Amino acid sequence: MSAFTLDDLARIIADRAAASPETSYTAKLLAQGHAYCARKFGEEAIEAVVAGVEGDPSALTSEAADVIYHLLVLLRAGGVEVAAVTEELARRTARSGLAEKAARPKGR
């Protein structure tokens, strides 16, 4: 079995975004707008933090999956392609994290 990738998930989200909000949770999220998708992502991120603090690997795995899904929905709502994010990650990992952070403009 081949590995499931972020690109696979992004394609599924794109397909489901075209469905009716009556039949697709993804379409329903997107129909509620960018701000709603952002809030939903935030809620899921907080749940992942709680699972991490509690030290429950199963809960953290589940919440991490929710975070990744909702992040990709938010990216779609914001018109950002997953490829743009992976390109940014590749650019950042070309040097150490400390050097990359030091090169960022103040306040970021």
PAVEX-18475 format. One record per atom (N, C-alpha, C): residue number from 1; residue in one letter; atom name; z, x, y. Coordinates in Angstrom, 1 decimal. Example, Ala and Ser with C-alpha at 12.3 -4.5 7.8 and 13.67 -1.06 7.14 Angstrom:
REM residues 2
PT,1,a,N,7.8,13.2,-5.7;
PT,1,a,CA,7.8,12.3,-4.5;
PT,1,a,C,7.8,13.2,-3.3;
PT,2,s,N,7.1,12.8,-2.2;
PT,2,s,CA,7.1,13.7,-1.1;
PT,2,s,C,7.9,12.9,0.0;
REM end
This chain:
REM residues 108
PT,1,m,N,0.0,0.8,-1.2;
PT,1,m,CA,0.0,0.0,0.0;
PT,1,m,C,0.0,0.9,1.2;
PT,2,s,N,-0.9,0.6,2.2;
PT,2,s,CA,-0.9,1.4,3.4;
PT,2,s,C,0.2,1.0,4.4;
PT,3,a,N,0.5,1.9,5.2;
PT,3,a,CA,1.6,1.7,6.2;
PT,3,a,C,1.2,0.6,7.2;
PT,4,f,N,2.1,-0.2,7.6;
PT,4,f,CA,1.9,-1.2,8.6;
PT,4,f,C,2.1,-0.5,10.0;
PT,5,t,N,1.2,-0.7,10.9;
PT,5,t,CA,1.3,0.1,12.2;
PT,5,t,C,1.5,-0.8,13.4;
PT,6,l,N,1.8,-0.2,14.5;
PT,6,l,CA,1.8,-1.0,15.7;
PT,6,l,C,0.5,-1.6,16.1;
PT,7,d,N,-0.6,-0.9,15.7;
PT,7,d,CA,-1.9,-1.5,16.0;
PT,7,d,C,-2.1,-2.8,15.1;
PT,8,d,N,-1.6,-2.7,13.9;
PT,8,d,CA,-1.7,-3.9,13.0;
PT,8,d,C,-1.0,-5.1,13.7;
PT,9,l,N,0.2,-4.8,14.1;
PT,9,l,CA,1.0,-5.9,14.8;
PT,9,l,C,0.4,-6.4,16.1;
PT,10,a,N,-0.2,-5.5,16.8;
PT,10,a,CA,-0.9,-5.9,18.1;
PT,10,a,C,-2.1,-6.8,17.8;
PT,11,r,N,-2.8,-6.5,16.7;
PT,11,r,CA,-3.9,-7.3,16.3;
PT,11,r,C,-3.5,-8.7,15.9;
PT,12,i,N,-2.4,-8.8,15.1;
PT,12,i,CA,-1.8,-10.1,14.7;
PT,12,i,C,-1.4,-10.9,15.9;
PT,13,i,N,-0.7,-10.2,16.9;
PT,13,i,CA,-0.3,-10.9,18.1;
PT,13,i,C,-1.5,-11.4,18.9;
PT,14,a,N,-2.6,-10.6,19.0;
PT,14,a,CA,-3.8,-11.0,19.7;
PT,14,a,C,-4.4,-12.2,19.0;
PT,15,d,N,-4.4,-12.2,17.7;
PT,15,d,CA,-5.0,-13.4,16.9;
PT,15,d,C,-4.1,-14.6,17.2;
PT,16,r,N,-2.8,-14.5,17.1;
PT,16,r,CA,-1.9,-15.6,17.3;
PT,16,r,C,-1.9,-16.1,18.7;
PT,17,a,N,-2.1,-15.2,19.6;
PT,17,a,CA,-2.1,-15.6,21.1;
PT,17,a,C,-3.2,-16.6,21.3;
PT,18,a,N,-4.3,-16.6,20.5;
PT,18,a,CA,-5.4,-17.5,20.7;
PT,18,a,C,-5.1,-18.9,20.1;
PT,19,a,N,-4.1,-19.0,19.3;
PT,19,a,CA,-3.7,-20.2,18.6;
PT,19,a,C,-3.1,-21.2,19.6;
PT,20,s,N,-2.8,-22.4,19.2;
PT,20,s,CA,-2.1,-23.4,20.0;
PT,20,s,C,-0.6,-23.0,20.0;
PT,21,p,N,0.0,-23.2,21.2;
PT,21,p,CA,1.5,-23.0,21.2;
PT,21,p,C,2.3,-24.0,20.3;
PT,22,e,N,1.6,-25.0,19.9;
PT,22,e,CA,2.2,-26.0,19.0;
PT,22,e,C,2.4,-25.4,17.6;
PT,23,t,N,1.5,-24.4,17.2;
PT,23,t,CA,1.5,-23.9,15.9;
PT,23,t,C,1.8,-22.4,15.8;
PT,24,s,N,1.9,-21.7,16.9;
PT,24,s,CA,2.2,-20.3,16.9;
PT,24,s,C,3.3,-19.9,17.9;
PT,25,y,N,4.3,-19.3,17.3;
PT,25,y,CA,5.5,-18.8,18.2;
PT,25,y,C,5.0,-17.8,19.2;
PT,26,t,N,4.0,-16.9,18.8;
PT,26,t,CA,3.5,-16.0,19.7;
PT,26,t,C,2.8,-16.7,20.9;
PT,27,a,N,1.9,-17.6,20.6;
PT,27,a,CA,1.2,-18.4,21.6;
PT,27,a,C,2.2,-19.1,22.5;
PT,28,k,N,3.3,-19.6,21.9;
PT,28,k,CA,4.3,-20.4,22.7;
PT,28,k,C,5.0,-19.4,23.7;
PT,29,l,N,5.4,-18.2,23.2;
PT,29,l,CA,6.0,-17.2,24.1;
PT,29,l,C,5.1,-16.9,25.3;
PT,30,l,N,3.8,-16.6,24.9;
PT,30,l,CA,2.9,-16.2,26.0;
PT,30,l,C,2.6,-17.3,27.0;
PT,31,a,N,2.6,-18.6,26.5;
PT,31,a,CA,2.3,-19.7,27.3;
PT,31,a,C,3.4,-19.9,28.4;
PT,32,q,N,4.6,-19.3,28.1;
PT,32,q,CA,5.7,-19.5,29.0;
PT,32,q,C,5.7,-18.4,30.1;
PT,33,g,N,4.8,-17.5,30.0;
PT,33,g,CA,4.6,-16.5,31.1;
PT,33,g,C,5.3,-15.2,30.8;
PT,34,h,N,4.8,-14.2,31.7;
PT,34,h,CA,5.2,-12.8,31.6;
PT,34,h,C,6.8,-12.7,31.8;
PT,35,a,N,7.3,-13.4,32.7;
PT,35,a,CA,8.8,-13.3,33.0;
PT,35,a,C,9.6,-13.8,31.8;
PT,36,y,N,9.2,-14.8,31.2;
PT,36,y,CA,9.8,-15.3,30.0;
PT,36,y,C,9.8,-14.3,28.9;
PT,37,c,N,8.6,-13.8,28.7;
PT,37,c,CA,8.4,-12.7,27.6;
PT,37,c,C,9.3,-11.5,27.9;
PT,38,a,N,9.5,-11.2,29.2;
PT,38,a,CA,10.3,-10.0,29.5;
PT,38,a,C,11.8,-10.4,29.2;
PT,39,r,N,12.2,-11.6,29.6;
PT,39,r,CA,13.6,-12.0,29.3;
PT,39,r,C,13.9,-12.0,27.8;
PT,40,k,N,12.9,-12.5,27.0;
PT,40,k,CA,13.1,-12.6,25.6;
PT,40,k,C,13.2,-11.2,25.0;
PT,41,f,N,12.4,-10.3,25.5;
PT,41,f,CA,12.4,-8.9,25.0;
PT,41,f,C,13.8,-8.3,25.3;
PT,42,g,N,14.3,-8.6,26.5;
PT,42,g,CA,15.7,-8.1,26.9;
PT,42,g,C,16.8,-8.6,26.0;
PT,43,e,N,16.7,-9.9,25.7;
PT,43,e,CA,17.7,-10.5,24.7;
PT,43,e,C,17.6,-9.8,23.4;
PT,44,e,N,16.4,-9.6,22.9;
PT,44,e,CA,16.3,-8.9,21.6;
PT,44,e,C,16.8,-7.5,21.6;
PT,45,a,N,16.6,-6.8,22.8;
PT,45,a,CA,17.1,-5.4,22.9;
PT,45,a,C,18.6,-5.4,22.9;
PT,46,i,N,19.2,-6.3,23.6;
PT,46,i,CA,20.7,-6.4,23.6;
PT,46,i,C,21.2,-6.6,22.1;
PT,47,e,N,20.5,-7.5,21.4;
PT,47,e,CA,21.0,-7.7,20.0;
PT,47,e,C,20.8,-6.5,19.2;
PT,48,a,N,19.8,-5.7,19.4;
PT,48,a,CA,19.6,-4.4,18.7;
PT,48,a,C,20.8,-3.4,19.1;
PT,49,v,N,21.1,-3.4,20.3;
PT,49,v,CA,22.2,-2.5,20.8;
PT,49,v,C,23.5,-2.9,20.1;
PT,50,v,N,23.8,-4.2,20.0;
PT,50,v,CA,25.0,-4.7,19.4;
PT,50,v,C,25.0,-4.3,17.9;
PT,51,a,N,23.9,-4.5,17.2;
PT,51,a,CA,23.8,-4.1,15.8;
PT,51,a,C,24.0,-2.6,15.7;
PT,52,g,N,23.5,-1.8,16.6;
PT,52,g,CA,23.7,-0.4,16.5;
PT,52,g,C,25.1,0.0,16.7;
PT,53,v,N,25.8,-0.6,17.7;
PT,53,v,CA,27.2,-0.3,17.9;
PT,53,v,C,28.0,-0.7,16.7;
PT,54,e,N,27.7,-1.8,16.1;
PT,54,e,CA,28.5,-2.3,14.9;
PT,54,e,C,28.2,-1.5,13.7;
PT,55,g,N,27.2,-0.7,13.7;
PT,55,g,CA,26.9,0.2,12.6;
PT,55,g,C,26.4,-0.5,11.3;
PT,56,d,N,25.7,-1.6,11.5;
PT,56,d,CA,25.2,-2.4,10.3;
PT,56,d,C,23.7,-2.0,10.2;
PT,57,p,N,23.3,-1.2,9.3;
PT,57,p,CA,21.9,-0.7,9.1;
PT,57,p,C,21.0,-1.9,8.9;
PT,58,s,N,21.4,-2.9,8.1;
PT,58,s,CA,20.5,-4.0,7.8;
PT,58,s,C,20.2,-4.9,9.1;
PT,59,a,N,21.3,-5.1,9.8;
PT,59,a,CA,21.2,-5.9,11.1;
PT,59,a,C,20.3,-5.1,12.1;
PT,60,l,N,20.6,-3.8,12.2;
PT,60,l,CA,19.8,-3.0,13.1;
PT,60,l,C,18.3,-2.9,12.7;
PT,61,t,N,18.0,-2.9,11.4;
PT,61,t,CA,16.6,-2.9,11.0;
PT,61,t,C,16.0,-4.2,11.4;
PT,62,s,N,16.6,-5.3,11.2;
PT,62,s,CA,16.1,-6.6,11.6;
PT,62,s,C,15.9,-6.8,13.1;
PT,63,e,N,16.9,-6.4,13.8;
PT,63,e,CA,16.9,-6.5,15.3;
PT,63,e,C,15.8,-5.5,15.9;
PT,64,a,N,15.7,-4.3,15.3;
PT,64,a,CA,14.6,-3.4,15.7;
PT,64,a,C,13.2,-4.0,15.5;
PT,65,a,N,13.0,-4.7,14.4;
PT,65,a,CA,11.8,-5.4,14.2;
PT,65,a,C,11.5,-6.4,15.3;
PT,66,d,N,12.6,-7.2,15.6;
PT,66,d,CA,12.5,-8.2,16.7;
PT,66,d,C,12.1,-7.5,18.0;
PT,67,v,N,12.8,-6.4,18.3;
PT,67,v,CA,12.5,-5.7,19.6;
PT,67,v,C,11.0,-5.2,19.6;
PT,68,i,N,10.6,-4.7,18.6;
PT,68,i,CA,9.2,-4.2,18.6;
PT,68,i,C,8.2,-5.3,18.7;
PT,69,y,N,8.4,-6.4,18.0;
PT,69,y,CA,7.5,-7.6,18.1;
PT,69,y,C,7.5,-8.1,19.6;
PT,70,h,N,8.7,-8.3,20.1;
PT,70,h,CA,8.8,-8.8,21.5;
PT,70,h,C,8.3,-7.9,22.5;
PT,71,l,N,8.4,-6.6,22.3;
PT,71,l,CA,7.8,-5.6,23.2;
PT,71,l,C,6.3,-5.7,23.2;
PT,72,l,N,5.7,-5.9,22.0;
PT,72,l,CA,4.3,-6.0,22.0;
PT,72,l,C,3.8,-7.3,22.6;
PT,73,v,N,4.6,-8.4,22.4;
PT,73,v,CA,4.2,-9.6,23.1;
PT,73,v,C,4.3,-9.4,24.6;
PT,74,l,N,5.3,-8.7,25.1;
PT,74,l,CA,5.5,-8.5,26.5;
PT,74,l,C,4.3,-7.6,27.0;
PT,75,l,N,3.9,-6.6,26.3;
PT,75,l,CA,2.8,-5.8,26.7;
PT,75,l,C,1.5,-6.6,26.8;
PT,76,r,N,1.3,-7.5,25.8;
PT,76,r,CA,0.2,-8.4,25.9;
PT,76,r,C,0.2,-9.3,27.1;
PT,77,a,N,1.4,-9.9,27.4;
PT,77,a,CA,1.6,-10.7,28.6;
PT,77,a,C,1.3,-9.9,29.9;
PT,78,g,N,1.6,-8.7,29.8;
PT,78,g,CA,1.4,-7.8,31.0;
PT,78,g,C,0.0,-7.1,31.1;
PT,79,g,N,-0.8,-7.4,30.1;
PT,79,g,CA,-2.1,-6.8,30.1;
PT,79,g,C,-2.2,-5.3,29.7;
PT,80,v,N,-1.2,-4.9,29.0;
PT,80,v,CA,-1.1,-3.5,28.6;
PT,80,v,C,-1.4,-3.3,27.2;
PT,81,e,N,-2.4,-2.4,26.9;
PT,81,e,CA,-2.8,-2.2,25.5;
PT,81,e,C,-1.8,-1.2,24.8;
PT,82,v,N,-1.6,-1.4,23.5;
PT,82,v,CA,-0.7,-0.6,22.8;
PT,82,v,C,-1.2,0.9,22.8;
PT,83,a,N,-2.5,1.0,22.9;
PT,83,a,CA,-3.1,2.4,22.9;
PT,83,a,C,-2.7,3.1,24.2;
PT,84,a,N,-2.5,2.4,25.3;
PT,84,a,CA,-2.0,3.0,26.5;
PT,84,a,C,-0.6,3.6,26.4;
PT,85,v,N,0.2,2.8,25.6;
PT,85,v,CA,1.6,3.3,25.4;
PT,85,v,C,1.6,4.5,24.4;
PT,86,t,N,0.8,4.4,23.4;
PT,86,t,CA,0.8,5.6,22.5;
PT,86,t,C,0.2,6.8,23.1;
PT,87,e,N,-0.8,6.6,24.0;
PT,87,e,CA,-1.3,7.8,24.8;
PT,87,e,C,-0.3,8.4,25.7;
PT,88,e,N,0.5,7.5,26.3;
PT,88,e,CA,1.6,8.0,27.2;
PT,88,e,C,2.6,8.8,26.3;
PT,89,l,N,3.0,8.2,25.1;
PT,89,l,CA,3.9,8.9,24.3;
PT,89,l,C,3.3,10.3,23.8;
PT,90,a,N,2.1,10.3,23.5;
PT,90,a,CA,1.4,11.6,23.1;
PT,90,a,C,1.5,12.6,24.3;
PT,91,r,N,1.2,12.1,25.5;
PT,91,r,CA,1.3,13.0,26.6;
PT,91,r,C,2.7,13.6,26.8;
PT,92,r,N,3.7,12.7,26.7;
PT,92,r,CA,5.1,13.1,26.9;
PT,92,r,C,5.6,14.0,25.8;
PT,93,t,N,5.1,13.9,24.6;
PT,93,t,CA,5.6,14.7,23.5;
PT,93,t,C,4.9,16.1,23.5;
PT,94,a,N,4.0,16.3,24.4;
PT,94,a,CA,3.3,17.6,24.4;
PT,94,a,C,4.3,18.7,25.0;
PT,95,r,N,5.4,18.2,25.5;
PT,95,r,CA,6.4,19.2,26.0;
PT,95,r,C,7.8,18.6,25.7;
PT,96,s,N,8.8,19.4,25.9;
PT,96,s,CA,10.1,19.0,25.6;
PT,96,s,C,10.5,17.8,26.4;
PT,97,g,N,11.4,17.0,25.9;
PT,97,g,CA,11.9,15.8,26.6;
PT,97,g,C,12.6,16.2,27.9;
PT,98,l,N,13.3,17.3,27.9;
PT,98,l,CA,14.1,17.7,29.1;
PT,98,l,C,13.1,18.1,30.2;
PT,99,a,N,12.0,18.8,29.8;
PT,99,a,CA,11.0,19.2,30.8;
PT,99,a,C,10.2,18.0,31.3;
PT,100,e,N,10.0,17.1,30.4;
PT,100,e,CA,9.3,15.8,30.8;
PT,100,e,C,10.1,15.0,31.8;
PT,101,k,N,11.4,14.9,31.5;
PT,101,k,CA,12.3,14.1,32.4;
PT,101,k,C,12.4,14.8,33.8;
PT,102,a,N,12.5,16.2,33.8;
PT,102,a,CA,12.6,16.9,35.0;
PT,102,a,C,11.4,16.8,35.9;
PT,103,a,N,10.2,16.6,35.3;
PT,103,a,CA,9.0,16.4,36.0;
PT,103,a,C,8.8,15.0,36.6;
PT,104,r,N,9.6,14.1,36.2;
PT,104,r,CA,9.4,12.7,36.7;
PT,104,r,C,9.9,12.6,38.2;
PT,105,p,N,9.2,11.8,39.0;
PT,105,p,CA,9.7,11.6,40.3;
PT,105,p,C,11.2,11.0,40.3;
PT,106,k,N,11.9,11.4,41.3;
PT,106,k,CA,13.3,10.9,41.5;
PT,106,k,C,13.4,9.4,41.4;
PT,107,g,N,14.4,8.9,40.7;
PT,107,g,CA,14.6,7.4,40.6;
PT,107,g,C,13.9,6.8,39.5;
PT,108,r,N,13.2,7.5,38.6;
PT,108,r,CA,12.6,7.0,37.4;
PT,108,r,C,13.3,7.4,36.1;
REM end
